[in-house]
Amino acid sequence: MVKYYGIKSEYYIVNENNFIISLKSGRKLNFIQTPYLHFPGAIATYDTVSKILFSSDLFGAFSYEWSLFAQEDYLEKMKAFHEHYMPSNDILRPVMEVFLGMEISMIAPQHGSIINTDIKKYIRTLRDLECGAFLTPIRKELSKSVGYMSLCSSILQRFVVIFNKAEVLDAVKSLDIAVNAETLEL
């Protein structure tokens, strides 16, 4: 995609340079492989001076209302994104373990809000998150729950993270179902 930005410099092949680049300013960037999170060649970039992790798709979020810095509700928005886009916890967990061992002052995702407080909490949340195809985490509990009623309720509750509650309730009001306006359970 670089060619579409009109950049004329030579390509810098990170794997041929030990996944590090030293800039003229003296700043060093480390490239951390994050394969399949969520595409095969994914990498994150770590600035060793500022301790900022440029996390690519990791730590991104679904959000109807965006803010530059993560707010209290960002954790749920981030979980909703990762449940949909990350292939599995088996792939996500080892990368989060690497991040837990690093000194990170801030996480700057490619699409989402900047995380500048409670960094380890966000990393641990993703480390422990069941993710994959959207229904995978829900399907695991389906046999223990009341079946599809629980599944549909979970979907409505997740929609509230992306949209606001009034919009979700408005969208389902014409359906032949009863929804608890407080809990969004069918």
C-alpha positions in Angstrom: 0.0 0.0 0.0 3.0 2.3 0.5 3.2 3.1 -3.3 -0.3 4.7 -3.1 1.1 7.4 -0.7 3.7 8.5 -3.2 6.7 7.5 -1.1 9.8 7.1 -3.3 12.3 5.7 -0.7 13.5 2.1 -0.9 11.7 -0.6 1.0 13.1 -1.4 4.5 12.7 -5.2 5.0 12.3 -5.5 8.7 13.0 -9.3 8.9 16.3 -8.7 7.0 17.2 -6.1 9.7 16.5 -8.0 12.9 13.1 -6.3 13.2 14.8 -3.0 14.3 15.3 0.3 12.6 17.5 3.0 14.0 16.5 6.5 12.8 18.8 9.4 12.2 17.4 11.1 15.3 18.8 8.2 17.4 15.4 6.8 18.1 15.1 3.0 17.7 11.9 1.2 16.6 11.4 -2.5 17.3 9.0 -4.5 15.2 7.1 -7.2 17.0 5.5 -9.9 15.0 1.8 -10.4 15.7 1.0 -13.0 13.0 -2.7 -13.5 12.2 -3.8 -10.7 14.6 -5.7 -10.2 12.5 -3.9 -10.8 9.2 -0.9 -13.0 8.4 1.8 -10.4 8.2 0.7 -8.2 11.1 3.4 -6.5 13.2 3.4 -3.9 16.0 6.0 -1.2 16.4 7.6 -0.2 19.7 9.4 3.1 20.2 12.1 2.3 22.7 12.5 6.0 23.7 8.9 7.0 24.4 7.9 3.4 25.3 4.8 3.7 23.0 3.4 0.6 21.4 1.9 1.3 18.0 -0.2 -1.8 18.0 -1.7 -2.0 14.5 -5.1 -3.7 14.8 -4.5 -4.9 18.4 -6.3 -2.9 21.0 -8.7 -1.4 18.4 -12.4 -1.0 19.2 -15.9 -0.7 17.9 -17.3 2.6 18.9 -20.3 4.7 18.0 -18.8 7.6 19.8 -15.1 8.0 19.4 -12.6 9.8 21.7 -8.9 10.3 21.3 -8.1 8.7 24.6 -9.7 5.5 26.0 -12.6 6.2 28.4 -14.1 3.9 31.1 -16.2 2.1 28.5 -13.3 1.4 26.1 -12.5 -2.0 27.5 -15.9 -3.4 26.4 -15.6 -1.7 23.0 -12.2 -3.3 22.6 -13.5 -6.7 23.6 -16.3 -6.5 21.0 -13.8 -5.7 18.3 -11.4 -8.5 19.2 -14.2 -11.1 19.6 -15.0 -10.4 16.0 -11.6 -10.0 14.3 -9.0 -12.0 16.1 -8.9 -15.7 15.1 -8.4 -17.3 18.5 -7.0 -16.9 22.0 -4.3 -19.5 21.1 -2.8 -16.9 18.8 -3.6 -13.8 20.9 -2.3 -15.0 24.2 1.4 -15.4 23.4 1.6 -11.9 21.9 -0.1 -10.5 25.0 2.4 -12.3 27.2 5.2 -10.6 25.2 3.5 -7.2 25.8 3.1 -7.9 29.5 6.9 -8.3 29.7 7.6 -4.9 28.1 7.7 -1.4 29.6 4.8 0.3 27.7 3.8 3.9 28.5 1.0 4.1 26.0 -0.8 2.0 23.4 -1.7 3.6 20.1 -3.9 1.4 18.0 -4.4 1.9 14.3 -8.2 2.4 14.8 -9.4 3.0 18.3 -8.5 5.3 21.1 -5.1 5.8 22.7 -4.7 3.8 25.9 -2.6 5.8 28.4 -3.7 4.5 31.7 -4.0 0.9 33.2 -1.9 -0.5 30.3 -1.5 -3.9 31.9 -5.2 -4.2 32.6 -5.9 -3.9 28.8 -3.2 -6.3 27.9 -4.4 -8.9 30.5 -8.0 -8.5 29.2 -6.9 -9.4 25.7 -4.7 -12.2 27.0 -7.7 -13.8 28.7 -10.3 -13.0 26.0 -12.1 -15.8 24.3 -12.2 -14.7 20.7 -12.5 -16.0 17.2 -15.5 -16.1 14.9 -18.1 -13.9 16.6 -20.2 -16.8 17.8 -17.4 -19.0 19.1 -17.3 -17.5 22.7 -21.0 -17.5 22.9 -21.4 -21.0 21.4 -19.3 -22.5 24.1 -21.8 -21.4 26.7 -24.9 -22.1 24.5 -25.4 -25.7 25.8 -25.2 -24.5 29.4 -27.6 -21.5 28.8 -31.2 -21.3 27.8 -30.2 -21.7 24.2 -30.8 -19.1 21.5 -32.7 -16.7 23.7 -29.4 -16.2 25.6 -27.5 -15.9 22.4 -29.8 -13.2 21.0 -29.7 -11.4 24.4 -25.8 -11.5 24.2 -25.9 -10.0 20.7 -28.2 -7.2 21.8 -26.0 -6.4 24.8 -22.9 -6.3 22.5 -24.7 -4.0 20.1 -25.1 -1.5 23.0 -21.3 -1.2 23.1 -21.3 -0.2 19.5 -24.5 1.9 19.4 -26.5 3.4 22.2 -29.2 1.5 24.1 -32.0 3.7 22.7 -31.0 2.9 19.1 -30.8 -0.9 19.8 -34.3 -0.8 21.5 -35.7 1.2 18.6 -34.3 -1.3 16.1 -36.0 -4.3 17.7 -39.3 -2.6 18.7 -41.1 -3.7 15.5 -40.0 -7.4 15.9 -42.3 -9.9 17.5 -40.2 -10.3 20.6 -40.2 -8.9 24.1 -37.0 -7.2 25.3 -36.3 -6.1 28.8 -35.3 -2.4 28.3 -32.9 -2.5 31.3 -31.0 -5.7 30.7 -31.7 -6.2 27.0 -32.6 -9.8 27.6 -35.3 -11.5 25.5 
